[in-house]
Amino acid sequence: MSEIDLAEFAVIGGSSTFSLHFPEDVEAEDVQVLKSGVRFDTPYGPGPEMKLFTLGDKRVWTVKMHGWRPEEGLPRGQASQRLFWILGQAGVRKVYAEGGVGACNHLLDLRDVVIPDDYIDQSMRKDVGLGGPYLLVMRQPTCPHGRRRLARAARDAGLGRVFERGVYANTDGRHFESVAEVRALQMMGADVIGQSMCPEVYLAREIGACYARVDLVVNYAEGVVRDWRHEELRDLFFQEARAVGRILLDALRETPLDEDCGCRDLRKDTLLTKENIGKGR
């Protein structure tokens, strides 16, 4: 296991860039890979293989969240816990993530891009944290500046329509949802359905990092528009990976380290400490 190099930016790879060697396959002249295939020990177990690269003067850790978990029999929540412990130790302040999602809102089409600004957590992996003494305020779960940068980059990528707001319903996999479950999520206000935003959004807040994500609509949820087709999902999986990779790199290029977004202010010190016992008398 290696010593953790400092980097202030991170990209969490999901299904939309899984078929790439990211970032090399995007073929950007300002990208240089410094380390690849490195793993770190964490208090929760060994972490995933990670890659460190530079984008201009920015140092970026990236990881593929699919693939390694089944090999180790690791649930997604525990995998995210190990990853974000590493990102916290590395000093990461800005996190971008990506994924492929199902359209719950019947107005969405395949290849549309959604930049979620809120979520509904329907997963059963609760209390996945890093033990930090914080109260995590989730009224602004994703960074508004990061969302705008991802939206601008997405509009230049030549995919479908770009939506800068949307509600991401997070469910457990690996199965898709039933028709009745999709209807319930629609009534709750969900626009897309995926399986990775939670607990990432909580853990990013716990380490004091901004979090924003870009999601490509790759299928219709069950009972929405028409039955989804495996061949369509397969084609999107391979054909649009570079476009999503470019979106991430373009957004990173425009991302300053310090900005007045308010995300870090939503991590509050908890009052539930031994030192506060008896002070209410």
N, C-alpha and C positions, 0 to 999 in steps of 0.2 A: 504494500500500500504506500502511496506517495504523500508527501506534504502538500497541503492545500495552497495553491497559488492564489493571490489576491486578484479579484476582478470585480468591477462594479456593475456589470451587466450580465444577464443570463437569458438564454432562449431555451424554452422547454418544448421539445419536439413531440408532436402527436401523430395522428394518422395521415395528415395531409402532406408531411415531408418525410414520412417513414421510408419511402422508396428511394430517397436521395442519400448520398454522402453529403450531409449538410455541414458546413457551408460550401465545401469545395465545388460541388456540382452546379452551383448557381453561377460560377465562373465570374466572380467579381474581382477586379484588379486590386482592390484595397483590402482583400482578405488574405491573412496569413495564418495557417494552422501552426500553433506552437507545440501542442501536446495532444495525443490521441490515445484512447483506450486506457486511460488512467482510472483507478478506483481508490476510494478512500474508506477508511474505517469510520464508523459513527457509533454513538452510544446505543443505537437501535439495530446495529448490524451493518454488514458491508453495503456500501452504496453502489450505484450503477456505473458502467463505463461512461466516462465523460471526456469531452474534448474542449481544449482551450484554444481560442483564436483571437486574433486582433482584427479589428475593422477600423482602418485608419489608426487613430490614437486610442481607441477603445479596446479594453480587454474583456472578452466575453466567454463565459462557460456555456456549453450547450450539452444536451443529453437527449437520447431517445427514450421516452417513457414506455414504449411498447417493446415487446420482445424479451427483455431480461426478466420481467416479473414471473411469467409462467415457468421459466427454467428453474427458478428458485422457490416456486410455490408461494410467492409473495403477494398479498392483497395490495390493491392500489393505494389505500390509505397509508400502509406501512412504507411502501415505496416512496411516496411523496414525503413522508416524515424524514426518511433518510436523506433524500435529495435536498430538502430545504435546510436541514441541519448543515449540510455541506455548503450550501449557498450562503447561509448566515455566517459561517466561519470564514468564507471567502470575502465577506464584506459587500455582497451584492446589494445594490440599491434599486435597480430597475429590472423587472422581469417581464419578458414577452412570452406568450404561449400560443400554440395553434392547435387546431383539431378539425375533424370532420364531424358534422352534426346532421341530425334528422330534422326536417321541417315539420314543426308542430303547427305553426301558423300557415293556413292554407293559401295565403297570398305569396309565400316564398316559392322560388323555383330552384331547381338544381343549378349549381355554380354561383348562386347568390352568395354574398359575403356578409356575415353578421359580426359586428363588433359589440359583444354584450356589455351592457352597463348595469345589469342586475342578474340575480340568480334565484332559483328555488332549489333548495337542497333536499332531494328525496332519497339520498343515499342512507345506508345504515351504518356508515363508518363515522360515528360521532366521537368527540373528544380526541381527535387526532391533533396533537400539539407537540411543542418542543419544551414544555415546562417553564416557559417564560412567565414572569410575574406581571402579566398585562391583561387589561380588559380590551377586547378587540371590538371596536365600533365599526359596523358594516353598512352604514348609511350610504357610503360611497365605495363600493367594493372594488371597482376598477378605476384606474387613473384616467381622469378626463383628458389630460394632455396626451397620454399614450394612446387613448382611443382615437383622438383626432389624427395623430400621426399615422396610425395603422389604416384609418379610413382614407387618408390622402394617398398613401402608398397603394392601397387596394384599388382605388379608382384608376390608377395608372397601369394596373396589372393585366387588364383585358379579360377579366373574368365576367361574372354577372353583375347584377346591381349590388350596391354597397349600402348597408344599413348601419349607421353609427350608433344605434341603440337597439337593444333587444334583451329579452329575458331568457336566460339559459336554465333549463331544467336539468339538474344533475341526478342521474339514476345510477344504480349499480348494474354492472354487466355480468356475464358477457352477452346475455340474451337481449333482444330488442323487447320493447314494451308491447303489451297487448293493446287492442283497440280501445278497450274501456279505460286503461291507464292513460292513453294518449288523450282521450276525451277529458279525463279528470285534470290533466296538466293544462289543457287548453282553457278550461274553466278557471284555473288558477292564474292564468295570464302568461303562460309560457309561449315563446316563439320558436325555440329550437330545443332539441334534446341531445345531451351528450353525457359523458361519464368521467370527465377529468377536471372540471373547473373547481369542484370541491373535493379534497380540502386544500387545493393549491392556493385559492384566494385567501383562506384563513392563515395559512402558513406564511404567505408573503407578508401579510400584515404583521404577523408575530415577529418576523425578522426585520421589520421596518422598511420593507421594500415596496415600491409601486408595482402594480400588477395590471397588465392589460393583455387581451387575447384577440385573435382573429380566427373565425370559424367559417369553414366552407361548407355549404349545404351539399351533401353528397347523396342523400336519399330523402324520400318522403316518409314521415312516421306512419305507423300502421293506421289505416283508416283515413289518411289525408291524401286528397287528390286522386291517387291511384296506388296500386301495389308497387312497392319498390322492386327494382330489378338488379340482380347481382352483377350483371354485365355492365350496367351503368355505373354502379359503385366502383367496380374494378377499373373502368376506364378513367374515372375521375381520380382514383387512387394513384395511377401512374401518369396521366397526362397533365395534371395541374400542379404537380409537386413543385416544379421550378418556379411557377408563378407565386405560390405561397412563400417559397424561400426568398424570392425577391422582395415580397412585401415586408418580411421580417427584417431583412438587411436594410432596405430603404428607410424603414421606421427607426431602426437603430442609429443610422447615420445622422438623423435629425434630432436625436434625443440628447439633451444636455443632462448633466448629472444633477445639477441643482436647479429647481424650478418651484414656483409657488403653486403646487397642486393640492396641498392639504392632506395627502394620503398619510404621511408619517404622523401627523397630528391626531389621527384616529386610533393610534395605539396609546392607550392610557395606562398609567400605573394602577395596579389593583389596590384596593383598600383592604382586601382580605389578607392581612398579614398579622403575625403575632404582636408586632409593635403597636398595632392599633387596638388591641384588646384592652378594655378598661378606659379608653379615652373618651367614650361617650357618656361618662358619668357627669 
